[in-house]
Amino acid sequence: MSRIRHVRGSRTATAGLAATTATLLVAALAPGATAADRPTRTAALEHAASALLDHAAALKLTDAQDTEARDVVVDEDGTQHVRYDRTYRGLPVLGGDFVVHLAPDGDFRSADRATDAALSLPTVTPKLSAPKAADLAANALRAANPGELLKRLTAKPELIVDALHGTPKLAWRTNAVALDSLGNPVARTVLTDAGTGARIDAWDAIESVSGDGESLYGGTVPLETTRSGSSYQLEDPTRGGTYTGDAENQTDLCFLGICLVRAPATPFTDADNHWGSGNADDRASAAVDAQYGTDATWDYYRDVHGRSGIAGDGKGSYNRVHYGTKYNNAFWDDSCFCMTYGDGDGATFGPLVSLDVAGHEMSHGVTSKTAALTYSGESGGLNEATSDIFGALVEWHAGNAADPGDYLIGEKVVRDGFGREALRYMDRPSRDGSSADCWSTAVGDLDVHYSSGVANHFAYLLAEGSGARTVGGVAYGSPTCDGSTVSGIGRDKLGDIWYRALTVYMTSSTDYAGARAATLGAAGDLYGTDSAEYAAVGAAWSAVNVG
């Protein structure tokens, strides 16, 4: 399963800006007041702006740096958490994000930073040219796709400061994109030292998995639609205007990071407001699944976490189905704020529009709007696991008898040619033959879909506990890495703890040790540090060798 990496806007605020300037930033986050006895988001930004002024030295903020508010969380008791990105002399800082925590009265309490390193560079003029960086990234994309004759390959370098990989340094972040022999997109982000030309890191820029309507996977499902003249459009006015369109088996055409042509998203229409037939040869059937998956994901985040839409701003996204030719993937793309689904090749995958795939992919969007976990190393594993965890929780929350909740990922979309019953298994991730059950120093070197196993295993243990058991008619067996016995606290508490950790404590550089600290912090906030839930979080992490 996949998403295309997110590009944020350019609105910035320096650490020295007055509080009145900070209020201008809140409009893009979530306008409007909360309950009368709690600080508004506008007030939280004002408090945070003052805290940046008062604690600039401790936060290692200098006149060379600007800050941009990315997200605001206001707790029921009025505690405020404001998340920032940084630039240095106008350049984005990879690993420069931090979260400021404020008391209900606005006083500064603490901060969590992706890096503690001081940002100071002798120059922001690169020795390595942009064209050379582009060539290196293009070669890296070719190397990652051996045997493929890539077409329309472009690479767009962006000069940044890399504070994520040790001492901050000037670097080129280059997004290389192309089409494979079937016309489907491939992409890779390459981080190159702008002084020496050495590769720092590289990762996939497409993060893989791989009325009512008759869906492919969920049976007959309810849909909210929009009347248009004498027909109906598959657009939901009750969930931010989310709609589903037909990509007509076309793909995006992008050069240098700019999409000159987008595959269409021609809205589906219907005469009687009864959509699809439940068969793949009816193009509307996949659209039903996609729209339903969007609805279920929206409802999960709204009902359980009080979040209105992917960005928390009440705005809906849109879906494109029937993308490309035999495309074995689905992805969330922040640049269009949309979900895209392939039809699969029919042998290993069917249409990738199942409920847990939708929840997984759109949760990448939530992650990008909050912690923005870097998609490589242990942070990348946590990014993927976050989507697996919430994808599973979306499925459980939907309560669909035709696609009941489970701890299997993608079980509806795999076909006989794939060779097993699901993409991934949360109870014992190594069942897929590649994922890690337990943390070790080697985990960060794994593909992020396999390093995610440690967090998926933790999540299952925290929810259900160790040992053999049957949940929802599915048999699971979850051993621990240290031989301990773990008692679960339930899925609801797992979701609450992980969501708070993601939105309040995690940053772009969070690794497994940091995830343990973040979830313990979240459990302490929600249930108290002397609670059974807090102890269970610690026990579940220890059970996967994170301690």
Residue, then its C-alpha position, 0 to 999 in steps of 0.5 A: m500500500s502506498r502514498i505519495r509524499h506530502v508537500r506543504g505550503s510556504r506560509t511561515a512564521t518566525a520565532g520572533l513574530a508577534a502573537t497577532t501574526a500567529t493568529l493568521l496561521v490558525a485559519a489553515l489548521a482548523p478555524g473556530a472556537t472549541a468549548a467556552d472553557r477551553p482555549t481555542r486553537t487561535a489562543a493556543l497558537e498565541h501561547a505557543a508564539s510567546a513560548l517560542l520567544d521566551h524559550a528560543a535559546a532552550l529550543k535552539l531557535t535562532d534568527a536564521q530559522d523560521t517556524e511554521a505551525r503544522d498542527v494544534v491539539v487542545d486537550e479536554d483539560g485545556t492543555q495545548h500541543v502545537r507542532y512546528d516545522r522549521t526552515y533554516r535561511g529559507l531552506p526546509v529542515l528535514g528533522g527540524d520539526f518539534v512540538v511545544h506543550l503548554a499548560p491550560d493557562g498557556d505556560f510553557r511545559s516542555a517540547d519534543r524535538a525530532t533532533d536536539a542538534a543546533l542548526s548552524l551551517p557555514t554556507v547554504t551554497p552547494k558544491l554539488s550542482a542540482p543537475k548532478a543531484a538529479d542524475l544521481a537520483a535518476n540512477a537510483l530509481r533505475a537501480a531500484n527497478p532492475g529490468e524495467l525500461l523506465k519512461r518519462l523519467t524526471a528528477k527534481p532536486e530541492l536544497i534542504v538542511d538534513a538534521l535527521h542523519g547526524t550533524p546537520k548538513l546541506a543536502w539535495r532532496t530529489n524526487a525521481v519519478a517515471l513510468d514503468s513498462l505498463g505505464n504505472p508510476v514508480a518513484r524514489t526520493v534520494l537524499t544526497d550530501a550537497g557538499t560531497g555528493a555522497r548518498i545519505d538516504a533513499w526511500d520509495a516515494i510511493e509507499s507500497v502494500s500493495g443511496d446504497g451500493e453493491s460493493l466488491y468486498g463489503g456487501t450492500v453498503p449505505l452511501e450518502t450522495t448528491r442529486s444532480g438534475s435527474s441523476y445522482q453523483l457519488e459525492d458525500p456532502t455530509r463528509g466534506g464533499t468527498y467523491t469518487g471518480d473514474a481514472e479511466n485506466q489512465t495515469d498521472l504525467c509528472f515532470l520535475g515534481i509537477c504533474l502536467v496531466r492528472a489521470p481523470a477523476t470523472p465523478f460516477t453518476d447513477a440514475d436510481n441511487h443504487w450503485g454497482s452490482g458487486n461484480a468487477d465488470d461493473r466499474a461502479s462496484a469498485a467505486v462503491d468500495a472506495q466511497y464506502g472506505t472513505d466514509a468508514t475512515w472519516d467516521y472512525y476518526r470523527d467518532v473515536h478521536g474527534r478528528s474531522g477529515i484527514a487534515g482535521d479541517g473538515k475538508g473531504s478528499y476524493n477517490r480515483v478508481h481504475y487507475g493504470t493498467k493492472y496496477n497492483n497498488a493503492f496510494w494516498d497523494d497529499s498533493c491532490f488530497c486524494m486516494t488512488y486505487g489500481d485494479g490489480d493484475g487479477a492473479t496476485f491482487g484484485p482491485l485494491v479497494s478493500l476497507d482496511v486498504a482504504g483506512h491504511e492509505m488515508s491514515h498515511g495522510v493523517t500521519s503526514k499532517t501530524a508526526a510526518l514520520t520519515y519514510s525510512g529506517e525505524s521511523g518508516g516502519l512506524n509510519e507503515a505500522t501506524s497505517d496498519i494499526f488504524g486500517a485494522l481499527v477502521e475495519w473493526h469500527a465499521g462493523n461490516a458483517a461481510d468484511p468483519g474486523d481482524y488483525l490481517i492486512g489486505e486479506k480481501v484483495v489478495r488472490d491465489g497467485f500471492g501465495r498467502e491469505a493476507l499481506r501482513y499479520m499483526d499477531r505474528p508479523s513473521r508469518d509473511g516470511s519477511s517482517a520482524d516480530c521483535w526489535s533488534t539493531a538490524v530492524g532499521d535496515l529492513d524495508v519499512h513494510y517489514s520493520s513495521g512488524v515490531a509495532n504491529h506486534f506491539a499493537y496486537l499484544l496491547a489490544e489482545g494479549s499474548g498466546a493463542r486465542t480466537v477473536g472474531g472467528v479468526a485464530y491468532g497466536s502471538p508469542t512474546c520475544d522475552g517469554s513474558t505473558v502480556s494481558g491486552i487492554g482492548r482495541d479502543k484503548l490501543g487506538d486512543i493511546w496510539y492516536r495521542a502518541l502520533t498527534v502529540y508526541m511523535t516527530s519525524s525522527t521518532d524511532y522505536a525507543g521514541a515510540r515507547a516513550a511517546t505511547l507511555g506519555a500518551a497512556g499517562d495522559l489518558y489513564g495516569t502513570d500508575s494505571a494498568e493501561y500505562a503498565a500494559v504499554g510498557a509490558a507490550w513494548s518489552a515483549v517485542n524487545v523495545g525497552 
